[in-house]
Amino acid sequence: MTARFHAAAIAADVAVGSTSAIAVAQEVLARLAAYDAIQPQVWISRVAPDALLDAARAIDARVAAGEHLPLAGVPFAVKDNIDVAGLETTAACPAFAYRPQASATVVDRLLAAGALCVGKTNLDQFATGLVGTRSPYGAPRNAHNLAYVSGGSSSGSAVAVAAGLVAFALGTDTAGSGRVPAAFNHLIGFKPSKGRWSTQGLVPACRTIDCITVFTDDTADARLIDGVIAGFDVADPFSKPLADRTVLPRRIGVPRRDQRVFFGDAQAEYLYERALATLAGIGELVEIDIDPLREAAQLLYGGPWVAERTAAIAGLLARDPDAIDPVVREVVAPGANIDAVTLFRGIYRLAELKRGADLMWQDIDLLAFPTTGTTYRVAELAAAPIALNSNLGAYTNFVNLLDMAAVAVPAGARDNATGFGITLIGPADTDRALLDVADTYLAAAALPPSPPLDKEGRMDTVKLAVVGAHLKDMPLHWQLTSRNATFVGAFETAPTYRLYAIADSVPPKPALVHDEDGAAIQLEVYELGVAEFGSFTVEVPAPLAIGTVTLADGSSVKGFVAEPRALAGAQDITALGGWRAYIAQRG
């Protein structure tokens, strides 16, 4: 497993000269190149390598000049609904994209502290979703099991940290988007109180309750980032003066047993019970009625707050609705029909529910809920995108509406390596205190290390390399699309293959043959379910076959190979580098 970066350790090493920002940047570039072969869809845009190295040199110069930089040389990523000067902001919608003149306040503060911005990460479009599958740039998958969702909407940010590509990544959280991906990928997901971190430069989802968040591997890094970012920003009308309240975990609120929902996920239920047993050694567990919290949560997507999402993209929705992901459009479009009477009734009811929630803190000190009750495969989300997404928000949707702070922490792994987590929730301004409780819990839980990264797929899916008639826009590509194959990326083989055009084949087909005196051949990689891969293999005609193909980075995938008889009368086209060049040459 690629070791995860740690912000505090990097900054300390750069400060004393035991490493340099340029060395860190070079390591980042190597890791990015390796992981691009697995999940290039983690990113929407990245800083060019030369520019990244130049930025690292500038940090080293600042350190050499004696400047104190709490994040010297620390690589980070930014969810692509937060502005970074020099990079487009897309919110995962190409038709919405713009190039900001200035960075968001939070990004400026990180850069001033010496952090190194690597790029912009993928997300559920317009931060509408808890799954990570609603993006035209592809669906980032769980770093530990590629068949499963990464969680959203801050999907790419969570995977970038879990895969060891950056030390921390900014996300956002309206309904749980900074917590759900943390749980699935064995991370800390720190969601500050509303107004603690500036949202200036953020593409809003629900502007009145949006929070910018951070994913880290440990609580120490979350504290470090909060120390740099937190503070009043006059440019943000929702910013508030910094405050910190103490929380001691004497009485810990948990859902009543009859209100705990795990959607049939027995392992999640077991892991939550185990987490509660650990928490019982820290404070008294108090079962509470969570129906008022559930009612507040329903206002987010089942009430007038949908109209706030509509307001954020009203112009695009009116002029080019087809540019919006169909599922996102289905969620957001109804907000245009919510009238002011409905909105004010919702505001009044939320005020009543918040008063009840505020009184709740007289009886308990904090809440400890499952972050999510279950997780899903990517294929399952494709079949029921709205209903299953809703399930993932069962324990998260109320938090921002009721003005609470939260930190999601790991609580174990399922047998399929996906993460289960709990979220510690407290009143506004208990952010740092919740991190202290998280430390106490994690020390007592003594969890094993997170599972290794999934680099090949855990046999829920199979990656298949195609070199000829199955390439995109080629005559047999339909055999992949009819099986819901997902495009992974365009790659090259190791330089040990030769490519031939088989004689008299209809449609024209190539033969890829291993040869130590060969060259790198261009190909495309697709991902199919195991059953779909099996049905595809059955249809492969002789003299072609499915074997194992080695890619340029040394990894292996399944792919087309050929029997020796395929070379009878065949034309060696290796020098062309790939099938597309051969077809173009034929005219």
C-alpha positions as CSV (number, residue, x, y, z in Angstrom):
1,M,0.0,0.0,0.0
2,T,1.2,3.5,-0.8
3,A,1.9,5.2,2.5
4,R,-0.3,8.2,3.1
5,F,1.2,11.6,3.4
6,H,1.0,13.5,6.7
7,A,0.9,17.2,6.7
8,A,2.4,17.8,10.1
9,A,5.4,15.5,9.4
10,I,6.0,17.0,5.9
11,A,5.9,20.6,7.2
12,A,8.3,19.8,10.1
13,D,10.8,18.0,7.8
14,V,10.8,20.8,5.3
15,A,11.2,23.4,8.0
16,V,14.4,21.8,9.3
17,G,15.8,20.9,5.9
18,S,15.5,17.1,6.2
19,T,13.5,17.2,3.1
20,S,12.4,19.9,0.7
21,A,9.2,21.0,-1.0
22,I,10.7,20.1,-4.3
23,A,11.4,16.6,-3.2
24,V,7.8,16.3,-1.9
25,A,6.5,17.6,-5.3
26,Q,8.6,15.1,-7.2
27,E,7.2,12.3,-5.0
28,V,3.7,13.6,-5.6
29,L,4.2,13.5,-9.4
30,A,5.4,9.9,-9.3
31,R,2.4,8.9,-7.2
32,L,0.0,10.7,-9.5
33,A,1.5,8.9,-12.6
34,A,1.1,5.5,-10.9
35,Y,-2.4,6.1,-9.7
36,D,-3.6,7.5,-13.0
37,A,-3.5,4.0,-14.4
38,I,-6.1,3.0,-11.7
39,Q,-8.4,6.0,-11.3
40,P,-7.6,9.0,-13.5
41,Q,-11.2,10.2,-12.8
42,V,-10.1,11.3,-9.3
43,W,-9.1,14.6,-10.9
44,I,-10.8,17.2,-13.1
45,S,-7.7,19.4,-13.5
46,R,-4.2,19.5,-12.2
47,V,-1.4,21.9,-11.9
48,A,1.1,21.3,-14.7
49,P,4.2,19.4,-13.5
50,D,6.6,22.2,-14.3
51,A,4.3,24.7,-12.5
52,L,4.0,22.4,-9.5
53,L,7.8,22.1,-9.3
54,D,8.2,25.9,-9.6
55,A,5.7,26.4,-6.8
56,A,7.7,24.0,-4.6
57,R,10.9,25.9,-5.4
58,A,9.2,29.1,-4.3
59,I,8.2,27.4,-1.0
60,D,11.8,26.2,-0.4
61,A,13.0,29.8,-1.0
62,R,10.6,31.1,1.6
63,V,11.8,28.6,4.1
64,A,15.4,29.4,3.3
65,A,14.6,33.1,3.9
66,G,13.5,32.3,7.4
67,E,9.8,32.5,6.9
68,H,7.7,30.3,9.3
69,L,5.3,28.2,7.2
70,P,3.1,25.9,9.2
71,L,2.3,23.9,6.0
72,A,5.6,24.2,4.2
73,G,5.6,21.9,1.2
74,V,2.4,20.0,2.1
75,P,0.6,18.8,-1.0
76,F,-3.2,19.3,-1.1
77,A,-6.1,19.0,-3.4
78,V,-9.2,21.2,-3.8
79,K,-12.7,20.0,-4.7
80,D,-13.7,21.5,-8.0
81,N,-16.4,23.7,-6.7
82,I,-13.9,25.8,-4.8
83,D,-11.9,28.5,-6.7
84,V,-8.2,28.2,-7.3
85,A,-6.6,31.0,-9.4
86,G,-5.1,29.6,-12.6
87,L,-7.4,26.5,-12.8
88,E,-11.0,26.3,-14.0
89,T,-13.9,25.8,-11.6
90,T,-16.3,23.4,-13.2
91,A,-18.5,22.0,-10.3
92,A,-18.3,18.9,-12.6
93,C,-20.3,20.6,-15.3
94,P,-18.4,21.7,-18.4
95,A,-21.1,24.1,-19.5
96,F,-20.8,25.9,-16.1
97,A,-17.0,26.2,-16.1
98,Y,-15.3,29.5,-15.5
99,R,-11.7,30.6,-14.7
100,P,-11.6,32.6,-11.5
101,Q,-9.4,35.6,-11.1
102,A,-8.7,34.9,-7.5
103,S,-8.6,31.9,-5.2
104,A,-11.2,31.2,-2.5
105,T,-10.2,32.6,0.9
106,V,-9.5,29.1,2.3
107,V,-7.1,28.4,-0.6
108,D,-5.3,31.7,-0.1
109,R,-4.8,31.0,3.5
110,L,-3.3,27.5,2.8
111,L,-1.0,28.9,0.1
112,A,0.2,31.6,2.4
113,A,1.0,28.9,5.0
114,G,3.3,27.2,2.4
115,A,0.9,24.4,1.2
116,L,1.4,23.1,-2.4
117,C,-1.8,22.9,-4.5
118,V,-1.8,19.9,-6.7
119,G,-5.1,20.3,-8.5
120,K,-8.9,20.1,-8.6
121,T,-10.8,16.9,-7.7
122,N,-13.9,15.3,-9.1
123,L,-17.3,15.6,-7.4
124,D,-21.0,14.8,-7.7
125,Q,-22.1,17.6,-10.0
126,F,-22.9,20.8,-8.2
127,A,-22.2,19.0,-5.0
128,T,-25.6,17.2,-5.3
129,G,-25.2,13.7,-4.1
130,L,-23.5,11.5,-1.5
131,V,-22.3,8.9,-3.9
132,G,-19.6,10.2,-6.3
133,T,-21.2,8.8,-9.4
134,R,-22.9,11.9,-10.8
135,S,-20.1,13.5,-12.9
136,P,-19.4,13.6,-16.6
137,Y,-15.7,13.3,-15.7
138,G,-16.2,9.7,-14.4
139,A,-17.0,8.2,-11.0
140,P,-14.2,8.0,-8.5
141,R,-14.5,4.7,-6.7
142,N,-13.6,3.5,-3.2
143,A,-9.9,3.4,-2.9
144,H,-10.0,0.1,-1.1
145,N,-12.6,-1.7,-3.3
146,L,-13.1,-0.3,-6.8
147,A,-16.5,-1.9,-7.2
148,Y,-17.9,0.4,-4.5
149,V,-18.8,4.0,-4.5
150,S,-16.3,6.5,-3.0
151,G,-19.0,8.5,-1.4
152,G,-19.8,12.0,-2.4
153,S,-20.1,14.7,-3.3
154,S,-16.5,15.2,-2.3
155,S,-15.5,12.0,-4.0
156,G,-12.2,12.9,-5.7
157,S,-10.9,14.7,-2.6
158,A,-11.4,11.6,-0.4
159,V,-9.8,9.2,-2.8
160,A,-6.8,11.6,-3.4
161,V,-6.1,11.4,0.4
162,A,-6.9,7.7,0.8
163,A,-4.6,6.8,-2.2
164,G,-1.7,8.8,-0.7
165,L,-1.7,11.3,-3.5
166,V,-1.9,14.4,-1.2
167,A,-1.7,15.0,2.5
168,F,-5.1,16.6,2.8
169,A,-7.9,17.7,0.5
170,L,-10.7,20.3,0.8
171,G,-14.2,19.1,0.3
172,T,-17.6,20.6,1.0
173,D,-20.5,19.5,3.1
174,T,-24.2,20.4,2.8
175,A,-25.9,17.1,3.5
176,G,-22.9,15.0,4.5
177,S,-20.5,15.4,1.6
178,G,-17.5,15.9,3.8
179,R,-18.3,12.9,6.0
180,V,-19.7,10.1,3.9
181,P,-16.6,9.8,1.7
182,A,-14.4,9.9,4.8
183,A,-16.2,6.9,6.2
184,F,-16.0,4.8,3.1
185,N,-12.3,5.5,2.6
186,H,-11.0,5.1,6.2
187,L,-10.4,8.9,6.7
188,I,-11.0,11.7,9.1
189,G,-13.7,14.0,7.7
190,F,-13.7,17.4,9.6
191,K,-16.8,19.5,9.1
192,P,-16.5,22.8,10.9
193,S,-19.3,24.8,12.3
194,K,-21.1,27.0,9.8
195,G,-19.1,30.3,9.4
196,R,-15.9,29.0,11.0
197,W,-14.3,28.6,7.6
198,S,-15.0,31.2,4.9
199,T,-17.0,30.0,2.0
200,Q,-16.0,33.0,-0.2
201,G,-15.1,31.5,-3.6
202,L,-17.3,28.4,-3.2
203,V,-19.9,27.5,-5.8
204,P,-22.9,27.2,-3.6
205,A,-25.2,24.2,-3.2
206,C,-27.3,25.6,-0.3
207,R,-25.5,28.8,0.4
208,T,-27.0,29.3,3.9
209,I,-25.7,26.0,5.2
210,D,-22.7,25.1,3.0
211,C,-19.4,24.3,4.8
212,I,-16.0,23.8,3.4
213,T,-14.4,20.7,5.0
214,V,-11.1,18.7,5.0
215,F,-10.1,15.1,4.6
216,T,-7.0,13.9,6.5
217,D,-5.5,10.7,7.6
218,D,-5.4,11.7,11.3
219,T,-6.8,14.3,13.7
220,A,-3.5,16.1,14.1
221,D,-3.6,17.1,10.5
222,A,-7.2,18.2,10.8
223,R,-6.3,20.4,13.7
224,L,-3.3,21.8,11.8
225,I,-5.5,22.7,8.8
226,D,-8.2,24.3,11.0
227,G,-5.5,26.4,12.7
228,V,-4.6,27.8,9.3
229,I,-8.0,28.3,7.8
230,A,-10.4,29.2,10.6
231,G,-11.2,32.8,11.2
232,F,-13.5,35.6,10.3
233,D,-13.7,36.7,6.6
234,V,-15.4,40.0,5.9
235,A,-15.8,39.0,2.3
236,D,-18.1,36.1,3.3
237,P,-21.5,37.4,4.6
238,F,-22.0,34.0,6.4
239,S,-18.7,34.1,8.2
240,K,-18.7,34.6,11.9
241,P,-16.1,35.5,14.6
242,L,-14.0,32.5,15.7
243,A,-15.2,30.8,18.9
244,D,-14.3,27.5,20.7
245,R,-16.5,25.7,23.2
246,T,-15.5,22.9,25.5
247,V,-17.2,19.5,25.3
248,L,-16.4,16.7,27.7
249,P,-17.8,13.3,26.6
250,R,-19.6,12.6,29.8
251,R,-23.0,11.8,28.2
252,I,-23.0,10.6,24.6
253,G,-26.3,10.6,22.7
254,V,-26.9,7.6,20.4
255,P,-30.0,6.6,18.5
256,R,-32.6,4.5,20.2
257,R,-32.1,0.8,19.3
258,D,-35.4,0.7,17.4
259,Q,-34.4,3.7,15.4
260,R,-31.0,2.4,14.2
261,V,-31.2,1.7,10.5
262,F,-28.5,-0.3,8.6
263,F,-30.4,-1.2,5.4
264,G,-29.6,-4.8,5.7
265,D,-25.9,-4.2,6.3
266,A,-25.1,-6.6,9.2
267,Q,-21.4,-5.8,9.2
268,A,-22.2,-2.1,9.6
269,E,-24.5,-2.9,12.5
270,Y,-21.8,-5.0,14.2
271,L,-19.2,-2.3,13.7
272,Y,-21.4,0.3,15.2
273,E,-22.1,-1.9,18.2
274,R,-18.4,-2.4,18.6
275,A,-17.8,1.4,18.4
276,L,-20.5,1.9,21.1
277,A,-18.8,-0.5,23.4
278,T,-15.6,1.5,23.0
279,L,-17.5,4.8,23.7
280,A,-19.1,3.3,26.7
281,G,-15.6,3.2,28.3
282,I,-15.3,7.0,27.7
283,G,-18.7,8.3,28.8
284,E,-22.3,7.2,29.5
285,L,-24.3,6.2,26.5
286,V,-27.8,7.9,26.4
287,E,-30.3,6.6,23.9
288,I,-32.3,9.5,22.4
289,D,-35.3,9.9,20.2
290,I,-33.9,10.9,16.8
291,D,-37.2,11.5,15.0
292,P,-36.9,15.3,15.4
293,L,-33.5,15.1,13.8
294,R,-34.9,13.0,11.0
295,E,-37.7,15.5,10.4
296,A,-35.1,18.3,10.1
297,A,-33.1,16.1,7.6
298,Q,-36.2,15.7,5.4
299,L,-36.4,19.5,4.9
300,L,-33.2,19.4,2.9
301,Y,-34.4,17.4,0.0
302,G,-38.1,16.9,0.8
303,G,-38.7,20.5,1.7
304,P,-38.1,24.1,0.6
305,W,-34.3,23.9,0.8
306,V,-34.3,22.2,-2.6
307,A,-35.1,25.7,-3.9
308,E,-31.8,27.0,-2.6
309,R,-30.0,24.4,-4.8
310,T,-32.2,25.6,-7.7
311,A,-31.2,29.2,-7.1
312,A,-27.5,28.3,-7.3
313,I,-27.8,27.0,-10.9
314,A,-31.0,28.7,-12.0
315,G,-29.4,30.4,-15.0
316,L,-28.0,27.2,-16.4
317,L,-31.1,25.2,-15.6
318,A,-33.1,27.7,-17.7
319,R,-30.8,28.1,-20.7
320,D,-29.3,24.6,-21.0
321,P,-31.0,22.0,-18.8
322,D,-29.5,19.1,-20.8
323,A,-26.0,20.3,-19.7
324,I,-26.9,19.1,-16.2
325,D,-26.6,15.5,-15.1
326,P,-30.0,13.9,-15.4
327,V,-30.1,12.7,-11.8
328,V,-29.0,16.1,-10.5
329,R,-31.6,17.8,-12.7
330,E,-34.3,15.5,-11.3
331,V,-33.3,16.5,-7.8
332,V,-32.9,20.2,-8.4
333,A,-35.5,21.2,-11.0
334,P,-38.6,20.9,-8.7
335,G,-37.2,23.7,-6.5
336,A,-38.3,26.2,-9.2
337,N,-41.9,25.4,-8.2
338,I,-41.5,26.0,-4.5
339,D,-43.3,29.2,-3.5
340,A,-42.5,31.6,-0.7
341,V,-45.3,30.4,1.5
342,T,-43.9,26.9,1.5
343,L,-40.4,28.3,2.1
344,F,-41.4,30.4,5.2
345,R,-43.4,27.4,6.6
346,G,-40.2,25.4,6.3
347,I,-38.1,28.1,8.0
348,Y,-40.6,28.3,10.9
349,R,-40.6,24.5,11.3
350,L,-36.8,24.3,11.2
351,A,-36.6,27.0,13.9
352,E,-38.9,24.9,16.1
353,L,-36.8,21.8,15.5
354,K,-33.6,23.7,16.2
355,R,-34.9,24.9,19.5
356,G,-35.5,21.3,20.4
357,A,-32.1,20.3,19.3
358,D,-30.5,23.2,21.3
359,L,-32.4,22.0,24.4
360,M,-31.1,18.5,23.7
361,W,-27.6,19.6,24.6
362,Q,-28.8,20.2,28.2
363,D,-29.1,16.4,28.6
364,I,-26.1,15.2,26.5
365,D,-22.7,16.5,25.5
366,L,-22.4,15.1,22.0
367,L,-23.9,12.6,19.6
368,A,-22.1,9.6,18.2
369,F,-24.0,8.3,15.1
370,P,-23.1,6.0,12.3
371,T,-21.7,8.1,9.5
372,T,-23.8,6.0,7.1
373,G,-25.8,2.8,7.7
374,T,-24.4,1.0,4.6
375,T,-22.5,1.4,1.4
376,Y,-23.2,0.4,-2.2
377,R,-21.6,-0.9,-5.4
378,V,-21.4,1.6,-8.3
379,A,-23.6,-0.7,-10.3
380,E,-26.3,-0.6,-7.6
381,L,-26.3,3.2,-7.6
382,A,-26.8,3.1,-11.4
383,A,-30.0,1.1,-10.9
384,A,-31.5,3.2,-8.1
385,P,-29.6,6.5,-7.9
386,I,-31.9,8.6,-5.8
387,A,-33.3,6.1,-3.4
388,L,-29.9,4.6,-2.4
389,N,-28.3,8.1,-2.2
390,S,-31.1,9.0,0.2
391,N,-30.2,6.0,2.4
392,L,-26.6,7.3,2.7
393,G,-27.8,10.6,4.2
394,A,-29.9,9.0,7.0
395,Y,-27.5,10.1,9.7
396,T,-26.0,13.2,8.1
397,N,-28.6,15.4,6.5
398,F,-29.7,17.3,9.6
399,V,-26.3,18.5,10.9
400,N,-25.9,21.7,9.0
401,L,-29.5,22.7,9.0
402,L,-29.3,22.5,12.9
403,D,-26.0,24.4,13.0
404,M,-23.8,21.6,14.5
405,A,-20.1,20.7,14.2
406,A,-19.0,17.2,13.2
407,V,-16.0,15.0,12.7
408,A,-16.3,11.7,11.0
409,V,-13.8,9.0,12.2
410,P,-13.0,5.4,11.1
411,A,-14.7,2.6,13.1
412,G,-13.6,-0.5,11.2
413,A,-13.7,-2.2,7.8
414,R,-16.2,-4.5,6.3
415,D,-15.0,-7.8,4.8
416,N,-15.0,-6.1,1.4
417,A,-12.5,-3.5,2.7
418,T,-14.9,-0.6,2.5
419,G,-14.8,1.6,5.6
420,F,-17.4,2.0,8.3
421,G,-17.3,5.1,10.4
422,I,-19.0,7.0,13.2
423,T,-19.5,10.8,13.4
424,L,-19.1,12.8,16.6
425,I,-21.5,15.7,16.5
426,G,-21.7,18.7,18.8
427,P,-23.2,22.1,19.1
428,A,-21.8,24.9,17.0
429,D,-18.2,26.0,17.9
430,T,-17.3,22.6,19.5
431,D,-15.0,21.8,16.6
432,R,-11.7,21.5,18.4
433,A,-13.3,19.7,21.4
434,L,-14.8,17.1,19.0
435,L,-11.3,16.4,17.7
436,D,-10.2,15.8,21.3
437,V,-13.0,13.3,21.8
438,A,-12.1,11.7,18.5
439,D,-8.5,11.2,19.8
440,T,-9.8,9.6,22.9
441,Y,-12.1,7.3,20.9
442,L,-9.4,6.3,18.4
443,A,-6.9,5.5,21.1
444,A,-9.4,3.3,22.9
445,A,-10.6,1.6,19.7
446,A,-7.1,0.7,18.6
447,L,-8.2,0.0,15.1
448,P,-6.0,-2.0,12.7
449,P,-4.4,-0.2,9.8
450,S,-6.8,0.6,6.9
451,P,-6.9,-2.2,4.2
452,P,-4.5,-1.9,1.2
453,L,-5.5,0.0,-1.9
454,D,-7.4,-1.9,-4.5
455,K,-5.3,-1.6,-7.7
456,E,-6.8,-4.4,-9.8
457,G,-10.4,-4.6,-8.7
458,R,-11.6,-7.2,-6.1
459,M,-13.2,-9.4,-8.8
460,D,-16.4,-7.6,-8.6
461,T,-15.2,-6.0,-11.8
462,V,-12.6,-6.8,-14.4
463,K,-10.5,-4.4,-16.4
464,L,-10.2,-5.2,-20.1
465,A,-7.7,-3.8,-22.6
466,V,-8.8,-3.5,-26.2
467,V,-6.6,-2.6,-29.1
468,G,-8.7,-2.8,-32.3
469,A,-12.2,-3.2,-33.4
470,H,-13.5,-2.6,-29.8
471,L,-12.0,0.8,-29.4
472,K,-14.4,3.7,-29.1
473,D,-16.1,4.6,-32.4
474,M,-14.9,1.3,-33.9
475,P,-17.3,-1.3,-35.3
476,L,-17.4,-3.7,-32.4
477,H,-17.4,-1.1,-29.6
478,W,-21.1,-1.8,-29.0
479,Q,-20.1,-5.2,-27.5
480,L,-18.7,-3.2,-24.6
481,T,-21.4,-0.5,-24.3
482,S,-24.2,-3.1,-24.3
483,R,-22.5,-4.6,-21.2
484,N,-22.3,-1.2,-19.4
485,A,-18.5,-1.2,-19.6
486,T,-16.9,1.9,-18.1
487,F,-14.1,3.7,-19.9
488,V,-11.0,3.7,-17.6
489,G,-8.6,5.5,-19.9
490,A,-6.3,5.4,-22.8
491,F,-2.9,3.8,-22.1
492,E,0.1,2.1,-23.7
493,T,1.4,-1.4,-23.3
494,A,4.9,-2.2,-22.0
495,P,7.4,-1.9,-24.9
496,T,7.3,-5.7,-25.4
497,Y,4.5,-6.2,-28.0
498,R,4.0,-6.3,-31.7
499,L,0.8,-5.4,-33.5
500,Y,-0.4,-7.1,-36.7
501,A,-3.4,-6.6,-39.0
502,I,-5.0,-10.0,-39.4
503,A,-5.5,-11.0,-43.0
504,D,-9.0,-11.1,-44.4
505,S,-10.8,-10.4,-41.1
506,V,-14.2,-8.7,-41.2
507,P,-14.4,-6.2,-39.7
508,P,-10.6,-5.6,-39.7
509,K,-9.0,-6.8,-36.5
510,P,-5.5,-6.7,-35.1
511,A,-3.4,-9.3,-33.3
512,L,-1.4,-8.3,-30.3
513,V,1.6,-10.5,-29.7
514,H,4.1,-10.5,-26.9
515,D,7.6,-9.9,-28.2
516,E,10.7,-8.8,-26.2
517,D,11.8,-6.9,-29.3
518,G,8.5,-5.1,-29.6
519,A,7.2,-1.6,-28.9
520,A,4.6,0.2,-26.8
521,I,1.1,-0.1,-28.4
522,Q,-1.8,2.2,-27.8
523,L,-4.9,0.7,-26.2
524,E,-8.0,1.5,-24.2
525,V,-9.0,0.0,-20.9
526,Y,-12.6,-0.7,-19.9
527,E,-14.1,-2.0,-16.7
528,L,-16.9,-4.7,-16.8
529,G,-18.7,-6.7,-14.2
530,V,-17.5,-10.2,-13.7
531,A,-20.6,-11.7,-15.4
532,E,-20.4,-9.3,-18.3
533,F,-16.8,-10.0,-18.7
534,G,-17.6,-13.7,-18.9
535,S,-20.3,-13.2,-21.5
536,F,-17.9,-11.0,-23.6
537,T,-15.1,-13.6,-23.5
538,V,-17.4,-16.3,-24.8
539,E,-18.0,-14.2,-27.9
540,V,-14.3,-13.7,-28.8
541,P,-13.7,-15.6,-32.0
542,A,-10.5,-17.6,-32.8
543,P,-7.7,-17.0,-33.5
544,L,-8.1,-14.2,-31.0
545,A,-8.3,-14.9,-27.2
546,I,-8.4,-13.1,-23.9
547,G,-5.1,-13.2,-21.9
548,T,-3.1,-10.9,-19.7
549,V,-1.6,-7.6,-21.1
550,T,1.2,-5.7,-19.3
551,L,0.8,-1.9,-19.3
552,A,3.6,0.7,-19.5
553,D,3.6,1.2,-15.7
554,G,4.1,-2.5,-15.1
555,S,0.5,-3.3,-14.0
556,S,-1.5,-6.0,-15.7
557,V,-5.0,-6.2,-17.1
558,K,-7.0,-8.7,-19.1
559,G,-6.8,-8.0,-22.8
560,F,-6.9,-9.3,-26.4
561,V,-4.0,-11.6,-27.4
562,A,-3.7,-13.9,-30.4
563,E,-2.9,-17.5,-31.3
564,P,0.1,-18.1,-33.6
565,R,-2.2,-18.9,-36.6
566,A,-3.4,-15.3,-36.5
567,L,-0.1,-14.2,-38.0
568,A,-0.5,-16.1,-41.2
569,G,-0.5,-13.5,-44.0
570,A,-0.8,-10.7,-41.4
571,Q,0.8,-7.3,-41.8
572,D,3.1,-6.1,-39.1
573,I,1.9,-2.6,-38.1
574,T,3.9,-2.2,-34.9
575,A,5.7,0.9,-36.2
576,L,2.4,2.8,-36.4
577,G,2.0,2.5,-32.6
578,G,-1.7,1.5,-32.6
579,W,-4.8,0.5,-34.5
580,R,-6.2,3.9,-35.0
581,A,-3.2,5.0,-37.0
582,Y,-3.5,1.9,-39.2
583,I,-7.2,2.6,-39.9
584,A,-6.4,6.2,-40.7
585,Q,-3.7,5.1,-43.1
586,R,-6.1,2.8,-44.9
587,G,-8.4,5.7,-45.5
